[in-house]
Amino acid sequence: MKKFDAASLKYDDKGLIPAIAQQDGTGEVLMMAWMNRDAVVETLCSGHVTYWSRSRQEFWKKGLTSGHVQKLVSLRVDCDRDCLLISVDQTGPACHTNRRSCFYTEVRDGDEVKLLKPEA
């Protein structure tokens, strides 16, 4: 067994790594966001999934303002060490559009079909 070091991950030229959030137990893909080294460390230390907001240039503790919290269940590193899969316990919608998943649009026969409606 090897001790995990967030610095061993392969970040892009902006110091970011993609992180895919998946609902624990069901495997439902909820969202994709970005993390930097400090966000990875904070997530592992606190158990509260923390991303890096590219638009605001600051840490984004998922659900801090909306209440739609993601609690860390597990964190996996892919074979190239350049992408993360985060198993979470999601409270409420994961998407900022108030949908359960950010992946609510499907392309069918050249048309975009909305699969989910915003939650009330």
C-alpha positions in Angstrom: 0.0 0.0 0.0 1.3 3.5 -0.9 0.5 6.7 0.9 -1.5 9.1 -1.3 0.0 12.5 -2.2 -2.2 15.0 -4.0 1.0 16.4 -5.6 1.4 13.1 -7.5 -1.7 13.8 -9.6 -1.3 15.2 -13.1 -2.8 18.6 -13.2 -3.2 20.7 -16.4 -1.3 23.9 -17.1 -3.6 25.8 -14.8 -3.1 23.4 -11.9 -6.5 21.7 -12.3 -7.7 18.2 -12.6 -11.2 17.1 -13.7 -13.4 15.5 -11.1 -16.5 13.5 -11.9 -19.0 13.2 -9.0 -21.0 10.0 -8.9 -23.8 9.1 -6.5 -22.7 6.3 -4.1 -24.7 3.2 -4.3 -26.4 3.9 -7.6 -23.5 5.0 -9.8 -25.5 7.9 -11.2 -23.2 10.5 -12.7 -24.0 13.8 -11.2 -21.5 16.4 -12.4 -18.0 17.2 -13.5 -16.0 20.0 -12.0 -12.4 21.0 -11.4 -10.1 20.6 -8.4 -6.7 21.9 -7.7 -4.3 20.3 -5.3 -5.6 22.2 -2.3 -9.2 21.3 -3.1 -8.3 17.6 -3.3 -6.6 17.9 0.1 -9.5 19.8 1.6 -12.0 17.3 0.3 -10.0 14.4 1.8 -9.5 16.2 5.2 -13.0 17.5 5.7 -15.1 14.9 3.9 -17.0 17.8 2.2 -16.4 17.8 -1.5 -14.6 21.0 -2.5 -13.9 22.2 -6.0 -12.1 25.0 -7.6 -14.3 27.6 -9.3 -12.7 28.7 -12.5 -15.1 31.6 -13.0 -14.8 32.9 -9.4 -11.1 31.9 -8.9 -11.9 30.5 -5.5 -12.7 27.3 -3.6 -16.3 26.1 -4.0 -17.5 23.9 -1.1 -20.4 22.1 -2.9 -23.7 23.0 -1.3 -22.3 25.7 1.1 -24.9 28.3 -0.1 -27.5 26.1 -1.8 -27.6 23.3 0.8 -27.1 20.7 -1.9 -24.1 19.2 -0.2 -21.8 16.5 -1.5 -20.3 14.3 1.3 -17.3 12.3 0.3 -17.7 8.6 0.3 -14.5 7.7 -1.7 -12.1 9.2 -4.2 -10.6 7.2 -7.0 -7.7 8.2 -9.3 -7.7 7.0 -12.9 -4.9 5.0 -14.5 -3.1 8.1 -15.9 -3.6 10.0 -12.7 -5.2 12.9 -14.6 -8.9 12.5 -13.7 -10.7 11.8 -10.4 -13.9 9.9 -9.7 -15.6 11.0 -6.5 -18.2 8.8 -5.0 -20.6 11.1 -3.0 -23.7 11.2 -0.9 -25.6 14.0 -2.7 -28.2 16.1 -0.8 -30.6 17.7 -3.3 -29.8 18.5 -6.9 -26.2 18.5 -8.0 -26.6 20.9 -10.9 -26.8 24.7 -10.6 -29.9 24.4 -12.8 -31.6 22.7 -9.9 -31.6 19.3 -11.7 -30.4 16.1 -10.0 -27.6 15.7 -12.6 -25.8 18.1 -14.9 -26.0 15.5 -17.6 -29.7 16.0 -18.4 -29.5 16.6 -22.1 -29.4 13.7 -24.5 -28.7 13.8 -28.2 -31.2 11.6 -30.1 -31.3 11.5 -33.8 -29.6 14.9 -34.0 -32.0 16.5 -31.5 -31.4 17.6 -28.0 -33.8 16.1 -25.5 -34.1 17.2 -21.9 -34.3 14.2 -19.7 -34.7 15.9 -16.3 -36.7 18.9 -15.2 -35.6 21.3 -12.4 -36.6 20.1 -9.0 -39.1 22.2 -7.1 
